[in-house]
Structure formats: structure tokens, C-alpha cells
Amino acid sequence: MDALEAVLTRHSVAPAFLGEPAPDDAALERILAAGASAPDHGKLRPWRFIVIRGPARVRLGEVFADALVRRQPDAPAAALEQERARPLRAPLLVAVAARIDPQHPKIPEIEQILSTAAAAQNILIAAHAQGFGAKWLTGANAYDAHVKAALGLAPSDRLLGFIHLGTVAGSPPAVPRADPRAHTVEWQG
Ligand SMILES: Cc1cc2nc3c(=O)[nH]c(=O)nc-3n(C[C@H](O)[C@H](O)[C@H](O)COP(=O)(O)O)c2cc1C
């Protein structure tokens, strides 16, 4: 698959359609190399890719449940169970975070975040190009200080989300693509 075909045919695959096997180490290395090929103003390398697989997903589920209790001390047991199960829906997750240099004299925070978002998109495309399904998910956990700390991130870092990866099982629906002409103007001055 060439690069343009990979970009144009990529669709997110919901975790319900992501099964084993996860990308193996060789495939994952290429996926992360694609992430680390994102445009990056000032060569700050702001991206942090946190790989979570196997039993670590169970531990992440505990972190999510703890985070919910901190946000909502009276959370019902079913909601806590839902948090525990959340990371188990795909065999491998990559949490994508931006390590922010808030005092950088030239590169504002927004550009560090944008570079990291580009890295996340590269990850999605590289997964698809190698035949895997993936979906970028956020939810409350991506914005939770307890979750960030448990992942080893600093308070100033930004957790952009959790990319769920696996082998596509079944027939996931594809979101229809936008007509680019509806989102484009040619400026004439
Ligand atoms: C920053 C970001 C966060 C997202 N978070 C969620 C989410 O929490 N839940 C969800 O269902 N989709 C979320 N999405 C959307 C999906 O990742 C996906 O883009 C969407 O379902 C459309 O599918 P497509 O990628 O095939 O166009 C998020 C997308 C982005 C860019």
C-alpha cells in the first residue's frame, strides 16, 4: 500500500472490532517510528508514546477506576467496572502524550501539542498500512491528573489520548468521508 492509499483508505476501527493479535514488536517499531516522523518545530521531540499491553492493561484499568473514584467518590460499582474493563477492549494501547516545555522561548505550547497530534495520526496510518485496526480515544481519562501521573507524565504534559490497536475482527462500519470541497476555499486576496 502506498502512502496516499494508506491515508485515503484509513478508517478508525472501534475497540469492539479489535482483537488479537496485537502488532508484534517489528510492526510496533514501525508504528512508533512513524509517530516519531511527525513534523516537529525546533526538534523538540515533544512526543511520548507509552505502550500498554498484556497484563499492564489490567493495571491501567485499576488506574482508570481509581481516577473515577477521585473525580466522583460516589461512583456506582458498575461505572468502576466499566473503567477497569476499558483498556481490555484492545490488545495493545499507545498513550500519546506531549511533553511540554512551557517556557520555550520560541515554540509555543500549541505547536508542541500539534506536533504530537501529527505523531498520533502517523501512528494510525502506519497501523492501517500494516493491516491493523486502530482508534484514537480520549474520554475523561485523557484529562485526568491521576491518570497522567500514573503514566509517568508531568502536570504540564498533555495526554492526547489512547490509541487502541489490534487485528480487525468482523466488519466495522466506516465513517463516510467529508467532501473536501465543502471545507476548502481558494483565497484570491
Ligand atoms: C483527539 C481525538 C479524540 C477522540 N476521542 C474519541 C473518543 O473518546 N471516543 C470516540 O468514539 N471517538 C473519539 N475520536 C474520534 C475517533 O478517533 C475517529 O476519528 C472517529 O470515530 C471517526 O472515524 P475516522 O477516523 O474513520 O474518520 C477522537 C478523535 C480525536 C482526533
The ligand as a Gaussian input file, in Angstrom:
#p B3LYP/6-31G(d) Opt

LIG

0 1
 C       -8.310000      13.937000      19.701000
 C       -9.357000      12.933000      19.364000
 C      -10.053000      12.294000      20.380000
 C      -11.056000      11.376000      20.098000
 N      -11.718000      10.772000      21.132000
 C      -12.724000       9.920000      20.847000
 C      -13.426000       9.275000      21.900000
 O      -13.122000       9.436000      23.076000
 N      -14.454000       8.463000      21.562000
 C      -14.813000       8.243000      20.253000
 O      -15.741000       7.495000      19.998000
 N      -14.124000       8.821000      19.240000
 C      -13.103000       9.652000      19.505000
 N      -12.426000      10.240000      18.486000
 C      -12.838000      10.002000      17.093000
 C      -12.286000       8.700000      16.533000
 O      -10.918000       8.527000      16.843000
 C      -12.452000       8.665000      15.000000
 O      -11.686000       9.656000      14.411000
 C      -13.894000       8.841000      14.591000
 O      -14.652000       7.756000      15.094000
 C      -14.071000       8.931000      13.068000
 O      -13.527000       7.832000      12.448000
 P      -12.464000       8.021000      11.296000
 O      -11.135000       8.246000      11.975000
 O      -12.537000       6.781000      10.488000
 O      -12.899000       9.219000      10.498000
 C      -11.379000      11.099000      18.751000
 C      -10.644000      11.710000      17.723000
 C       -9.655000      12.610000      18.022000
 C       -8.880000      13.263000      16.900000

